[in-house]
């Protein structure tokens, strides 16, 4: 089992910055992939950034502005967000994936609200 707890969301003005944190606990050794998703008003949940091993990938809409990083000693994953836009307003979720004989299993945090004002 894996537990995820997000923090760091809040209200910022356009052009500002935030850093989200995801505290990871449980069977961390079994995690194959960790990423961030978001769900804006009236939208589907979408992948924002993902990391697996040394690889990172980003949604086109956040490339050059967002950075996913890890601190393994603290069991924490971060999402740095710069040059924020009103379109970035969403609930942001931390996601971890483990691979079992039954296939991939997803774990989710509770989400943290990011609101960007114009």
N, CA, C and O atoms as CSV, one atom per row, in Angstrom:
chain,resi,resn,atom,element,x,y,z
A,1,UNK,N,N,0.827,-1.196,0.000
A,1,UNK,CA,C,0.000,0.000,0.000
A,1,UNK,C,C,0.864,1.250,0.000
A,1,UNK,O,O,1.956,1.270,0.568
A,2,UNK,N,N,0.357,2.289,-0.646
A,2,UNK,CA,C,1.033,3.565,-0.753
A,2,UNK,C,C,0.074,4.656,-0.315
A,2,UNK,O,O,-1.103,4.645,-0.677
A,3,UNK,N,N,0.580,5.596,0.463
A,3,UNK,CA,C,-0.204,6.745,0.886
A,3,UNK,C,C,0.435,8.021,0.355
A,3,UNK,O,O,1.657,8.171,0.386
A,4,UNK,N,N,-0.395,8.936,-0.130
A,4,UNK,CA,C,0.064,10.186,-0.714
A,4,UNK,C,C,-0.693,11.343,-0.080
A,4,UNK,O,O,-1.915,11.287,0.061
A,5,UNK,N,N,0.027,12.387,0.300
A,5,UNK,CA,C,-0.585,13.568,0.889
A,5,UNK,C,C,-0.004,14.801,0.222
A,5,UNK,O,O,1.192,15.069,0.331
A,6,UNK,N,N,-0.857,15.558,-0.476
A,6,UNK,CA,C,-0.426,16.772,-1.154
A,6,UNK,C,C,-0.550,17.981,-0.233
A,6,UNK,O,O,-1.367,17.999,0.688
A,7,UNK,N,N,0.270,18.982,-0.500
A,7,UNK,CA,C,0.177,20.253,0.197
A,7,UNK,C,C,0.808,21.332,-0.676
A,7,UNK,O,O,1.480,21.027,-1.662
A,8,UNK,N,N,0.591,22.583,-0.314
A,8,UNK,CA,C,1.235,23.692,-0.994
A,8,UNK,C,C,0.355,24.494,-1.915
A,8,UNK,O,O,0.798,25.510,-2.451
A,9,UNK,N,N,-0.879,24.074,-2.119
A,9,UNK,CA,C,-1.775,24.831,-2.972
A,9,UNK,C,C,-2.181,26.138,-2.322
A,9,UNK,O,O,-1.962,26.355,-1.130
A,10,UNK,N,N,-2.776,27.006,-3.127
A,10,UNK,CA,C,-3.207,28.289,-2.614
A,10,UNK,C,C,-3.647,29.208,-3.723
A,10,UNK,O,O,-3.835,28.787,-4.864
A,11,UNK,N,N,-3.811,30.471,-3.373
A,11,UNK,CA,C,-4.234,31.506,-4.307
A,11,UNK,C,C,-3.045,32.379,-4.660
A,11,UNK,O,O,-2.373,32.916,-3.779
A,12,UNK,N,N,-2.787,32.519,-5.952
A,12,UNK,CA,C,-1.697,33.365,-6.424
A,12,UNK,C,C,-2.172,34.190,-7.605
A,12,UNK,O,O,-3.151,33.846,-8.267
A,13,UNK,N,N,-1.469,35.282,-7.860
A,13,UNK,CA,C,-1.758,36.105,-9.022
A,13,UNK,C,C,-1.056,35.553,-10.255
A,13,UNK,O,O,-0.033,34.877,-10.152
A,14,UNK,N,N,-1.615,35.848,-11.414
A,14,UNK,CA,C,-0.988,35.435,-12.659
A,14,UNK,C,C,0.461,35.907,-12.702
A,14,UNK,O,O,0.772,37.042,-12.342
A,15,UNK,N,N,1.338,35.013,-13.149
A,15,UNK,CA,C,2.758,35.305,-13.183
A,15,UNK,C,C,3.504,34.859,-11.947
A,15,UNK,O,O,4.735,34.863,-11.931
A,16,UNK,N,N,2.786,34.476,-10.919
A,16,UNK,CA,C,3.398,34.045,-9.680
A,16,UNK,C,C,3.832,32.597,-9.717
A,16,UNK,O,O,3.741,31.927,-10.746
A,17,UNK,N,N,4.311,32.119,-8.565
A,17,UNK,CA,C,4.858,30.772,-8.458
A,17,UNK,C,C,4.326,30.062,-7.224
A,17,UNK,O,O,3.974,30.694,-6.228
A,18,UNK,N,N,4.276,28.751,-7.307
A,18,UNK,CA,C,3.946,27.885,-6.185
A,18,UNK,C,C,4.772,26.613,-6.301
A,18,UNK,O,O,5.196,26.234,-7.393
A,19,UNK,N,N,4.996,25.963,-5.178
A,19,UNK,CA,C,5.593,24.643,-5.179
A,19,UNK,C,C,4.710,23.699,-4.385
A,19,UNK,O,O,4.487,23.892,-3.190
A,20,UNK,N,N,4.212,22.682,-5.060
A,20,UNK,CA,C,3.403,21.666,-4.417
A,20,UNK,C,C,4.290,20.534,-3.915
A,20,UNK,O,O,5.322,20.224,-4.511
A,21,UNK,N,N,3.875,19.925,-2.818
A,21,UNK,CA,C,4.604,18.806,-2.244
A,21,UNK,C,C,3.697,17.595,-2.136
A,21,UNK,O,O,2.498,17.725,-1.889
A,22,UNK,N,N,4.268,16.430,-2.320
A,22,UNK,CA,C,3.559,15.170,-2.163
A,22,UNK,C,C,4.388,14.278,-1.253
A,22,UNK,O,O,5.450,13.795,-1.644
A,23,UNK,N,N,3.900,14.063,-0.044
A,23,UNK,CA,C,4.568,13.173,0.897
A,23,UNK,C,C,4.140,11.743,0.623
A,23,UNK,O,O,2.948,11.439,0.586
A,24,UNK,N,N,5.113,10.870,0.432
A,24,UNK,CA,C,4.863,9.485,0.065
A,24,UNK,C,C,5.243,8.572,1.218
A,24,UNK,O,O,6.319,8.718,1.798
A,25,UNK,N,N,4.373,7.636,1.553
A,25,UNK,CA,C,4.663,6.677,2.601
A,25,UNK,C,C,4.093,5.318,2.223
A,25,UNK,O,O,3.361,5.190,1.242
A,26,UNK,N,N,4.436,4.308,3.010
A,26,UNK,CA,C,4.001,2.957,2.724
A,26,UNK,C,C,5.066,2.196,1.957
A,26,UNK,O,O,6.258,2.318,2.243
A,27,UNK,N,N,4.636,1.417,0.991
A,27,UNK,CA,C,5.541,0.570,0.212
A,27,UNK,C,C,6.179,1.364,-0.923
A,27,UNK,O,O,5.934,1.100,-2.101
A,28,UNK,N,N,6.995,2.333,-0.550
A,28,UNK,CA,C,7.583,3.221,-1.546
A,28,UNK,C,C,8.524,2.496,-2.502
A,28,UNK,O,O,8.717,2.937,-3.635
A,29,UNK,N,N,9.105,1.399,-2.059
A,29,UNK,CA,C,10.032,0.644,-2.891
A,29,UNK,C,C,9.349,0.038,-4.107
A,29,UNK,O,O,10.010,-0.283,-5.095
A,30,UNK,N,N,8.040,-0.121,-4.045
A,30,UNK,CA,C,7.295,-0.753,-5.127
A,30,UNK,C,C,6.797,0.229,-6.180
A,30,UNK,O,O,6.213,-0.192,-7.178
A,31,UNK,N,N,7.013,1.518,-5.983
A,31,UNK,CA,C,6.489,2.528,-6.903
A,31,UNK,C,C,7.297,2.545,-8.190
A,31,UNK,O,O,8.522,2.665,-8.167
A,32,UNK,N,N,6.604,2.425,-9.306
A,32,UNK,CA,C,7.228,2.484,-10.618
A,32,UNK,C,C,7.244,3.897,-11.179
A,32,UNK,O,O,8.221,4.324,-11.793
A,33,UNK,N,N,6.143,4.620,-10.959
A,33,UNK,CA,C,5.973,5.943,-11.548
A,33,UNK,C,C,5.282,6.859,-10.547
A,33,UNK,O,O,4.369,6.434,-9.839
A,34,UNK,N,N,5.715,8.108,-10.487
A,34,UNK,CA,C,5.040,9.129,-9.687
A,34,UNK,C,C,4.768,10.323,-10.583
A,34,UNK,O,O,5.622,10.720,-11.376
A,35,UNK,N,N,3.575,10.894,-10.457
A,35,UNK,CA,C,3.234,12.031,-11.289
A,35,UNK,C,C,2.233,12.953,-10.636
A,35,UNK,O,O,1.720,12.691,-9.548
A,36,UNK,N,N,1.973,14.041,-11.334
A,36,UNK,CA,C,0.977,15.016,-10.922
A,36,UNK,C,C,-0.092,15.124,-12.001
A,36,UNK,O,O,0.214,15.219,-13.190
A,37,UNK,N,N,-1.333,15.109,-11.576
A,37,UNK,CA,C,-2.480,15.345,-12.435
A,37,UNK,C,C,-3.225,16.571,-11.929
A,37,UNK,O,O,-3.017,17.019,-10.802
A,38,UNK,N,N,-4.090,17.104,-12.772
A,38,UNK,CA,C,-4.943,18.198,-12.335
A,38,UNK,C,C,-6.303,18.085,-13.005
A,38,UNK,O,O,-6.446,17.486,-14.071
A,39,UNK,N,N,-7.289,18.671,-12.358
A,39,UNK,CA,C,-8.636,18.704,-12.899
A,39,UNK,C,C,-9.203,20.101,-12.691
A,39,UNK,O,O,-9.509,20.501,-11.568
A,40,UNK,N,N,-9.337,20.832,-13.784
A,40,UNK,CA,C,-9.913,22.162,-13.733
A,40,UNK,C,C,-11.427,22.109,-13.793
A,40,UNK,O,O,-12.005,21.053,-14.050
A,41,UNK,N,N,-12.072,23.245,-13.557
A,41,UNK,CA,C,-13.540,23.299,-13.585
A,41,UNK,C,C,-14.092,22.839,-14.930
A,41,UNK,O,O,-13.717,23.370,-15.975
A,42,UNK,N,N,-14.974,21.859,-14.899
A,42,UNK,CA,C,-15.605,21.369,-16.108
A,42,UNK,C,C,-14.704,20.595,-17.039
A,42,UNK,O,O,-15.057,20.378,-18.198
A,43,UNK,N,N,-13.544,20.172,-16.562
A,43,UNK,CA,C,-12.589,19.464,-17.402
A,43,UNK,C,C,-12.307,18.059,-16.879
A,43,UNK,O,O,-12.571,17.741,-15.720
A,44,UNK,N,N,-11.764,17.231,-17.765
A,44,UNK,CA,C,-11.298,15.913,-17.378
A,44,UNK,C,C,-9.972,16.030,-16.631
A,44,UNK,O,O,-9.226,16.992,-16.816
A,45,UNK,N,N,-9.693,15.053,-15.795
A,45,UNK,CA,C,-8.403,15.011,-15.139
A,45,UNK,C,C,-7.321,14.761,-16.190
A,45,UNK,O,O,-7.463,13.881,-17.039
A,46,UNK,N,N,-6.247,15.535,-16.128
A,46,UNK,CA,C,-5.191,15.426,-17.115
A,46,UNK,C,C,-3.830,15.293,-16.449
A,46,UNK,O,O,-3.603,15.791,-15.347
A,47,UNK,N,N,-2.943,14.617,-17.140
A,47,UNK,CA,C,-1.573,14.479,-16.666
A,47,UNK,C,C,-0.840,15.800,-16.821
A,47,UNK,O,O,-0.901,16.433,-17.875
A,48,UNK,N,N,-0.149,16.211,-15.771
A,48,UNK,CA,C,0.649,17.427,-15.787
A,48,UNK,C,C,2.127,17.098,-15.945
A,48,UNK,O,O,2.801,17.650,-16.815
A,49,UNK,N,N,2.625,16.204,-15.110
A,49,UNK,CA,C,4.028,15.826,-15.133
A,49,UNK,C,C,4.180,14.444,-14.539
A,49,UNK,O,O,3.414,14.056,-13.657
A,50,UNK,N,N,5.161,13.700,-15.013
A,50,UNK,CA,C,5.395,12.353,-14.518
A,50,UNK,C,C,6.886,12.073,-14.505
A,50,UNK,O,O,7.630,12.570,-15.350
A,51,UNK,N,N,7.312,11.277,-13.547
A,51,UNK,CA,C,8.706,10.867,-13.481
A,51,UNK,C,C,8.782,9.370,-13.209
A,51,UNK,O,O,8.034,8.835,-12.391
A,52,UNK,N,N,9.686,8.711,-13.900
A,52,UNK,CA,C,9.928,7.287,-13.734
A,52,UNK,C,C,11.404,7.043,-14.001
A,52,UNK,O,O,11.887,7.242,-15.115
A,53,UNK,N,N,12.109,6.610,-12.971
A,53,UNK,CA,C,13.547,6.491,-13.102
A,53,UNK,C,C,14.154,7.860,-13.328
A,53,UNK,O,O,13.927,8.783,-12.547
A,54,UNK,N,N,14.921,7.992,-14.390
A,54,UNK,CA,C,15.536,9.265,-14.741
A,54,UNK,C,C,14.731,10.050,-15.777
A,54,UNK,O,O,15.164,11.112,-16.224
A,55,UNK,N,N,13.583,9.540,-16.153
A,55,UNK,CA,C,12.779,10.160,-17.199
A,55,UNK,C,C,11.700,11.052,-16.609
A,55,UNK,O,O,11.077,10.711,-15.603
A,56,UNK,N,N,11.487,12.195,-17.240
A,56,UNK,CA,C,10.391,13.083,-16.899
A,56,UNK,C,C,9.659,13.494,-18.166
A,56,UNK,O,O,10.260,13.645,-19.230
A,57,UNK,N,N,8.354,13.671,-18.031
A,57,UNK,CA,C,7.537,14.121,-19.144
A,57,UNK,C,C,6.534,15.140,-18.625
A,57,UNK,O,O,6.114,15.085,-17.469
A,58,UNK,N,N,6.154,16.076,-19.499
A,58,UNK,CA,C,5.253,17.149,-19.134
A,58,UNK,C,C,4.178,17.335,-20.182
A,58,UNK,O,O,4.387,17.065,-21.365
A,59,UNK,N,N,3.026,17.801,-19.732
A,59,UNK,CA,C,2.009,18.230,-20.662
A,59,UNK,C,C,2.517,19.438,-21.441
A,59,UNK,O,O,3.261,20.260,-20.905
A,60,UNK,N,N,2.117,19.542,-22.697
A,60,UNK,CA,C,2.570,20.657,-23.524
A,60,UNK,C,C,2.231,22.007,-22.901
A,60,UNK,O,O,2.988,22.967,-23.045
A,61,UNK,N,N,1.111,22.082,-22.219
A,61,UNK,CA,C,0.648,23.340,-21.665
A,61,UNK,C,C,1.507,23.860,-20.518
A,61,UNK,O,O,1.413,25.035,-20.165
A,62,UNK,N,N,2.348,23.001,-19.928
A,62,UNK,CA,C,3.154,23.422,-18.781
A,62,UNK,C,C,4.644,23.330,-19.039
A,62,UNK,O,O,5.434,23.712,-18.175
A,63,UNK,N,N,5.053,22.839,-20.187
A,63,UNK,CA,C,6.475,22.718,-20.493
A,63,UNK,C,C,7.157,24.078,-20.411
A,63,UNK,O,O,6.658,25.078,-20.927
A,64,UNK,N,N,8.307,24.088,-19.751
A,64,UNK,CA,C,9.048,25.321,-19.575
A,64,UNK,C,C,8.632,26.122,-18.373
A,64,UNK,O,O,9.330,27.062,-17.993
A,65,UNK,N,N,7.506,25.780,-17.755
A,65,UNK,CA,C,7.011,26.504,-16.588
A,65,UNK,C,C,6.977,25.647,-15.326
A,65,UNK,O,O,7.222,26.149,-14.229
A,66,UNK,N,N,6.676,24.361,-15.475
A,66,UNK,CA,C,6.558,23.455,-14.336
A,66,UNK,C,C,7.744,22.503,-14.303
A,66,UNK,O,O,8.303,22.154,-15.343
A,67,UNK,N,N,8.123,22.084,-13.096
A,67,UNK,CA,C,9.211,21.146,-12.916
A,67,UNK,C,C,8.843,20.121,-11.852
A,67,UNK,O,O,8.469,20.483,-10.737
A,68,UNK,N,N,8.948,18.845,-12.198
A,68,UNK,CA,C,8.735,17.785,-11.225
A,68,UNK,C,C,10.095,17.338,-10.704
A,68,UNK,O,O,11.039,17.180,-11.478
A,69,UNK,N,N,10.193,17.136,-9.400
A,69,UNK,CA,C,11.450,16.721,-8.794
A,69,UNK,C,C,11.175,15.834,-7.593
A,69,UNK,O,O,10.050,15.762,-7.100
A,70,UNK,N,N,12.211,15.165,-7.134
A,70,UNK,CA,C,12.087,14.239,-6.009
A,70,UNK,C,C,13.186,14.465,-4.994
A,70,UNK,O,O,14.312,14.823,-5.342
A,71,UNK,N,N,12.848,14.253,-3.739
A,71,UNK,CA,C,13.821,14.196,-2.666
A,71,UNK,C,C,13.622,12.841,-2.006
A,71,UNK,O,O,12.756,12.682,-1.146
A,72,UNK,N,N,14.424,11.869,-2.409
A,72,UNK,CA,C,14.239,10.507,-1.922
A,72,UNK,C,C,14.477,10.384,-0.417
A,72,UNK,O,O,13.840,9.568,0.249
A,73,UNK,N,N,15.387,11.188,0.113
A,73,UNK,CA,C,15.657,11.143,1.545
A,73,UNK,C,C,14.439,11.561,2.350
A,73,UNK,O,O,14.234,11.073,3.461
A,74,UNK,N,N,13.631,12.457,1.802
A,74,UNK,CA,C,12.432,12.932,2.486
A,74,UNK,C,C,11.165,12.231,2.010
A,74,UNK,O,O,10.074,12.518,2.503
A,75,UNK,N,N,11.304,11.308,1.050
A,75,UNK,CA,C,10.144,10.632,0.463
A,75,UNK,C,C,9.100,11.640,0.011
A,75,UNK,O,O,7.915,11.515,0.322
A,76,UNK,N,N,9.558,12.634,-0.722
A,76,UNK,CA,C,8.687,13.714,-1.155
A,76,UNK,C,C,8.904,14.005,-2.636
A,76,UNK,O,O,10.034,14.013,-3.125
A,77,UNK,N,N,7.808,14.241,-3.331
A,77,UNK,CA,C,7.827,14.647,-4.731
A,77,UNK,C,C,7.293,16.070,-4.811
A,77,UNK,O,O,6.329,16.413,-4.126
A,78,UNK,N,N,7.910,16.892,-5.638
A,78,UNK,CA,C,7.529,18.287,-5.752
A,78,UNK,C,C,7.063,18.620,-7.163
A,78,UNK,O,O,7.470,17.988,-8.137
A,79,UNK,N,N,6.216,19.609,-7.246
A,79,UNK,CA,C,5.863,20.201,-8.523
A,79,UNK,C,C,6.077,21.704,-8.399
A,79,UNK,O,O,5.282,22.406,-7.774
A,80,UNK,N,N,7.159,22.187,-9.000
A,80,UNK,CA,C,7.407,23.610,-9.038
A,80,UNK,C,C,6.637,24.226,-10.186
A,80,UNK,O,O,6.661,23.710,-11.303
A,81,UNK,N,N,5.956,25.324,-9.918
A,81,UNK,CA,C,5.116,25.968,-10.910
A,81,UNK,C,C,5.491,27.443,-10.987
A,81,UNK,O,O,5.380,28.173,-10.002
A,82,UNK,N,N,5.930,27.868,-12.153
A,82,UNK,CA,C,6.307,29.252,-12.391
A,82,UNK,C,C,5.431,29.857,-13.481
A,82,UNK,O,O,4.777,29.140,-14.238
A,83,UNK,N,N,5.427,31.173,-13.547
A,83,UNK,CA,C,4.660,31.889,-14.569
A,83,UNK,C,C,3.235,31.375,-14.658
A,83,UNK,O,O,2.732,31.082,-15.743
A,84,UNK,N,N,2.600,31.271,-13.523
A,84,UNK,CA,C,1.261,30.692,-13.470
A,84,UNK,C,C,0.246,31.534,-14.231
A,84,UNK,O,O,0.315,32.763,-14.258
A,85,UNK,N,N,-0.689,30.836,-14.841
A,85,UNK,CA,C,-1.744,31.446,-15.625
A,85,UNK,C,C,-3.102,31.067,-15.045
A,85,UNK,O,O,-3.218,30.046,-14.368
A,86,UNK,N,N,-4.128,31.874,-15.299
A,86,UNK,CA,C,-5.465,31.494,-14.831
A,86,UNK,C,C,-5.894,30.105,-15.308
A,86,UNK,O,O,-6.639,29.418,-14.609
A,87,UNK,N,N,-5.436,29.687,-16.483
A,87,UNK,CA,C,-5.761,28.372,-17.009
A,87,UNK,C,C,-5.186,27.238,-16.166
A,87,UNK,O,O,-5.609,26.091,-16.311
A,88,UNK,N,N,-4.235,27.535,-15.293
A,88,UNK,CA,C,-3.653,26.529,-14.413
A,88,UNK,C,C,-4.526,26.251,-13.192
A,88,UNK,O,O,-4.239,25.334,-12.423
A,89,UNK,N,N,-5.571,27.022,-13.010
A,89,UNK,CA,C,-6.466,26.822,-11.876
A,89,UNK,C,C,-7.084,25.432,-11.933
A,89,UNK,O,O,-7.723,25.068,-12.921
A,90,UNK,N,N,-6.892,24.659,-10.874
A,90,UNK,CA,C,-7.369,23.283,-10.840
A,90,UNK,C,C,-7.077,22.682,-9.481
A,90,UNK,O,O,-6.346,23.258,-8.675
A,91,UNK,N,N,-7.654,21.521,-9.236
A,91,UNK,CA,C,-7.237,20.688,-8.121
A,91,UNK,C,C,-6.115,19.801,-8.622
A,91,UNK,O,O,-6.266,19.105,-9.626
A,92,UNK,N,N,-5.002,19.826,-7.933
A,92,UNK,CA,C,-3.832,19.058,-8.329
A,92,UNK,C,C,-3.713,17.814,-7.459
A,92,UNK,O,O,-3.815,17.886,-6.234
A,93,UNK,N,N,-3.495,16.671,-8.110
A,93,UNK,CA,C,-3.432,15.386,-7.438
A,93,UNK,C,C,-2.080,14.724,-7.656
A,93,UNK,O,O,-1.543,14.738,-8.763
A,94,UNK,N,N,-1.544,14.154,-6.612
A,94,UNK,CA,C,-0.359,13.323,-6.707
A,94,UNK,C,C,-0.784,11.892,-7.007
A,94,UNK,O,O,-1.774,11.402,-6.464
A,95,UNK,N,N,-0.033,11.233,-7.868
A,95,UNK,CA,C,-0.364,9.882,-8.310
A,95,UNK,C,C,0.872,9.001,-8.277
A,95,UNK,O,O,1.952,9.411,-8.703
A,96,UNK,N,N,0.706,7.787,-7.769
A,96,UNK,CA,C,1.774,6.801,-7.785
A,96,UNK,C,C,1.250,5.519,-8.398
A,96,UNK,O,O,0.089,5.159,-8.204
A,97,UNK,N,N,2.105,4.830,-9.138
A,97,UNK,CA,C,1.728,3.607,-9.821
A,97,UNK,C,C,2.671,2.489,-9.411
A,97,UNK,O,O,3.892,2.640,-9.453
A,98,UNK,N,N,2.090,1.369,-9.015
A,98,UNK,CA,C,2.857,0.156,-8.773
A,98,UNK,C,C,2.430,-0.902,-9.778
A,98,UNK,O,O,1.299,-0.892,-10.265
A,99,UNK,N,N,3.341,-1.809,-10.080
A,99,UNK,CA,C,3.059,-2.877,-11.034
A,99,UNK,C,C,2.961,-4.195,-10.279
A,99,UNK,O,O,3.903,-4.602,-9.599
A,100,UNK,N,N,1.825,-4.855,-10.400
A,100,UNK,CA,C,1.601,-6.148,-9.780
A,100,UNK,C,C,1.300,-7.180,-10.856
A,100,UNK,O,O,1.207,-6.852,-12.038
A,101,UNK,N,N,1.150,-8.437,-10.429
A,101,UNK,CA,C,0.808,-9.476,-11.394
A,101,UNK,C,C,-0.576,-9.255,-12.000
A,101,UNK,O,O,-0.882,-9.795,-13.063
A,102,UNK,N,N,-1.413,-8.462,-11.329
A,102,UNK,CA,C,-2.735,-8.133,-11.857
A,102,UNK,C,C,-2.693,-6.932,-12.795
A,102,UNK,O,O,-3.696,-6.618,-13.436
A,103,UNK,N,N,-1.562,-6.262,-12.885
A,103,UNK,CA,C,-1.427,-5.083,-13.705
A,103,UNK,C,C,-1.123,-3.854,-12.875
A,103,UNK,O,O,-0.860,-3.969,-11.678
A,104,UNK,N,N,-1.153,-2.667,-13.492
A,104,UNK,CA,C,-0.844,-1.437,-12.761
A,104,UNK,C,C,-1.901,-1.119,-11.709
A,104,UNK,O,O,-3.093,-1.342,-11.921
A,105,UNK,N,N,-1.449,-0.598,-10.579
A,105,UNK,CA,C,-2.358,-0.128,-9.545
A,105,UNK,C,C,-2.026,1.324,-9.234
A,105,UNK,O,O,-0.875,1.668,-8.967
A,106,UNK,N,N,-3.044,2.168,-9.271
A,106,UNK,CA,C,-2.888,3.599,-9.038
A,106,UNK,C,C,-3.266,3.982,-7.616
A,106,UNK,O,O,-4.234,3.469,-7.054
A,107,UNK,N,N,-2.489,4.891,-7.048
A,107,UNK,CA,C,-2.779,5.485,-5.753
A,107,UNK,C,C,-2.887,6.992,-5.935
A,107,UNK,O,O,-2.151,7.586,-6.724
A,108,UNK,N,N,-3.813,7.608,-5.197
A,108,UNK,CA,C,-4.082,9.032,-5.334
A,108,UNK,C,C,-4.076,9.730,-3.992
A,108,UNK,O,O,-4.492,9.163,-2.981
A,109,UNK,N,N,-3.602,10.966,-3.989
A,109,UNK,CA,C,-3.744,11.817,-2.829
A,109,UNK,C,C,-5.110,12.468,-2.820
A,109,UNK,O,O,-5.935,12.213,-3.698
A,110,UNK,N,N,-5.347,13.308,-1.826
A,110,UNK,CA,C,-6.657,13.940,-1.676
A,110,UNK,C,C,-6.831,15.165,-2.565
A,110,UNK,O,O,-7.952,15.634,-2.758
A,111,UNK,N,N,-5.749,15.681,-3.101
A,111,UNK,CA,C,-5.793,16.855,-3.951
A,111,UNK,C,C,-5.541,18.135,-3.187
A,111,UNK,O,O,-5.838,18.234,-1.996
A,112,UNK,N,N,-4.988,19.117,-3.886
A,112,UNK,CA,C,-4.777,20.440,-3.308
A,112,UNK,C,C,-5.161,21.488,-4.343
A,112,UNK,O,O,-4.789,21.384,-5.511
A,113,UNK,N,N,-5.907,22.495,-3.909
A,113,UNK,CA,C,-6.455,23.497,-4.816
A,113,UNK,C,C,-5.419,24.555,-5.155
A,113,UNK,O,O,-4.767,25.114,-4.273
A,114,UNK,N,N,-5.279,24.820,-6.443
A,114,UNK,CA,C,-4.463,25.927,-6.935
A,114,UNK,C,C,-5.379,26.875,-7.686
A,114,UNK,O,O,-6.050,26.473,-8.636
A,115,UNK,N,N,-5.410,28.125,-7.267
A,115,UNK,CA,C,-6.224,29.134,-7.916
A,115,UNK,C,C,-5.333,30.288,-8.351
A,115,UNK,O,O,-4.612,30.866,-7.538
A,116,UNK,N,N,-5.387,30.617,-9.633
A,116,UNK,CA,C,-4.580,31.689,-10.195
A,116,UNK,C,C,-5.516,32.800,-10.639
A,116,UNK,O,O,-6.363,32.593,-11.507
A,117,UNK,N,N,-5.368,33.956,-10.060
A,117,UNK,CA,C,-6.224,35.087,-10.374
A,117,UNK,C,C,-5.592,35.947,-11.457
A,117,UNK,O,O,-4.369,36.012,-11.581
A,118,UNK,N,N,-6.434,36.600,-12.235
A,118,UNK,CA,C,-5.964,37.477,-13.298
A,118,UNK,C,C,-5.926,38.931,-12.864
A,118,UNK,O,O,-5.550,39.800,-13.651
